[in-house]
Amino acid sequence: MSMSLFVVLALEMEPKVHELNEAASTSGYELSLSETIELSSHSGFFPVKFEGQDTGFELYFFPVSEVPEQLKSVIPVSLHDGNIYQLSFGYKAHEAQAAFATAMNMNIKYNGVTIEDQAGTLLSVEQLKAAMASFDEM
């Protein structure tokens, strides 16, 4: 079974891997995304190095208009014309932490929001950080 985080960004925000890697250096986590992949055109496994370990998650990109209504209802109206980056991962701690750290950095760098797919709720940056810490206990 896998989980997903949906990071919603305004239409004009196109995240760049090198910018996210730079932002990660100030987050307190060692995170390095593969700079050979363009986020907005990639679909599938996305290799990441988290805390010195090779890991990764599945990454998908699509417009907000394609999400199910139950998820769209929690997205702020100002982002309804935006795009979604879906980060899917299994229950391996480093895989989950890499996805949460990436979502956190996207929110901070590009003023996005993150939705957790199980409950369909928005997660604040503080909640993303707390969730990352909980995976240490696995």
C-alpha positions in Angstrom: 0.0 0.0 0.0 1.2 3.5 -0.7 0.4 7.0 0.3 0.5 10.2 -1.6 1.1 13.9 -0.9 -0.4 16.3 -3.4 1.5 19.6 -3.5 -0.5 22.3 -5.2 1.3 25.3 -6.7 0.0 28.3 -8.6 0.1 28.0 -12.3 3.0 30.4 -12.8 5.1 28.5 -10.2 7.3 25.9 -11.9 9.6 24.3 -9.4 13.2 23.8 -10.4 15.2 20.9 -8.9 18.3 23.0 -8.3 16.2 25.6 -6.4 14.7 22.8 -4.3 18.1 21.4 -3.5 19.3 24.9 -2.5 16.2 25.3 -0.2 16.8 21.9 1.3 20.2 23.0 2.6 18.4 25.4 5.0 15.8 22.9 6.1 18.0 20.9 8.5 17.7 17.7 6.3 20.2 16.4 3.9 18.1 16.1 0.7 19.3 16.0 -2.9 16.9 15.6 -5.8 18.1 14.3 -9.1 18.9 17.4 -11.2 18.7 15.4 -14.5 14.9 15.3 -14.3 12.4 18.1 -15.1 9.6 18.0 -12.5 6.8 19.3 -14.7 7.4 16.7 -17.4 8.4 13.7 -15.3 6.1 10.8 -14.6 7.3 7.8 -12.5 10.1 7.0 -10.1 12.1 10.1 -9.0 15.5 9.3 -7.4 16.5 11.1 -4.3 19.2 11.0 -1.8 18.0 11.6 1.8 20.3 11.7 4.8 23.0 10.0 2.7 20.8 7.1 1.5 19.6 6.5 -2.0 15.8 6.4 -2.1 13.0 8.0 -4.0 9.3 8.2 -4.7 6.9 8.3 -7.6 6.2 11.7 -9.0 3.3 12.7 -11.2 2.2 16.2 -12.5 -1.3 17.3 -13.6 -3.5 20.4 -13.4 -5.9 21.0 -10.5 -8.8 20.6 -12.9 -8.1 16.9 -13.1 -8.4 16.1 -9.3 -11.4 14.5 -7.8 -13.9 16.9 -6.3 -13.3 15.8 -2.7 -9.7 16.9 -3.0 -10.4 20.0 -5.0 -12.8 21.2 -2.2 -9.8 21.6 0.2 -7.6 23.4 -2.2 -7.6 27.2 -1.7 -9.6 28.9 -4.5 -6.6 31.0 -5.4 -4.9 27.8 -6.6 -7.8 26.2 -8.5 -6.0 27.2 -11.8 -2.7 25.7 -10.5 -0.9 22.5 -10.9 -0.4 19.4 -8.7 2.7 17.4 -8.0 1.8 14.0 -6.6 4.5 12.4 -4.5 3.7 8.7 -3.9 5.7 6.5 -1.5 5.6 3.3 0.4 6.1 2.8 4.1 9.9 2.8 4.1 11.1 5.6 6.4 13.6 7.3 4.1 11.2 7.1 1.1 8.4 8.8 3.1 10.8 11.3 4.7 12.2 12.3 1.2 8.6 12.8 -0.1 7.6 14.9 3.0 10.9 16.9 2.9 10.3 17.6 -0.8 6.7 18.7 -0.2 7.8 20.9 2.6 10.5 22.6 0.5 8.0 23.1 -2.4 5.5 24.7 0.0 8.2 27.1 1.5 9.9 27.9 -1.8 6.9 28.3 -4.0 4.1 29.2 -1.5 2.2 26.0 -2.1 -0.1 23.8 -0.1 0.1 20.0 0.6 -2.8 17.6 0.9 -2.4 14.2 2.4 -4.4 11.7 0.4 -5.6 9.4 3.3 -7.6 12.1 5.2 -7.8 14.6 2.4 -6.6 17.4 4.6 -4.2 20.3 4.2 -0.8 19.9 6.0 1.1 22.8 7.3 4.9 23.0 7.1 4.9 22.3 10.8 2.8 19.2 10.3 5.0 18.0 7.5 8.1 18.4 9.8 6.3 16.4 12.6 5.3 13.7 10.2 8.9 13.4 9.0 10.1 12.9 12.7 7.5 10.2 13.2 9.0 8.1 10.4 12.3 8.0 12.5 10.4 5.8 14.9 9.7 3.2 12.3 
